[in-house]
């Protein structure tokens, strides 16, 4: 490896750091920064200026590592999913979340949602250019109930038959 570009981002221990294989790391970095608002923390290039590693961050603890795809498949990656908290503050972020979903859709992301989940979150699902599925999620404090009420709502959303009396 020839060079490493660093930015002024805080380095800290990370509880979860997904690594995604990408066919074209530079195109993926461009998509994540332009469409989803991530920033490039650092990247490594080889002697021919090909990127072999890119560390992206949106918020603290929302880090993704992009590495080269190691096989010849041409189809997207098979549905790996990560869920990212939309906000790093415990506040009502629904208006900002809705604006985020509108902005990324206008920027070219194919999204599902926003959708209200029975476990009291509002989610938007995005597929990146490599087929990875990212779920941005924020609490919906206006719909929050106690645990038992929430679980009854979740159970109602489950597919398939439910045993009689299984509504918690």
Buried (B, 14 or more C-beta within 10 A) or exposed (E): EEEEEEEEBEEEEEEEEBEBBBBBBBEBBEBBBEBBEBEBBBBBBEEEEEBBBBBBBBBEBBBBBBBEBEEEEEEBBEEEEEEBBBBEEEEBBBEEBBEBBEEBBEEEBEBEBBEEBBBBBBBBBBBBBBBBBBBBBBBBEEBEEEEEEBBEBBEEEEEEEEEEEEEE
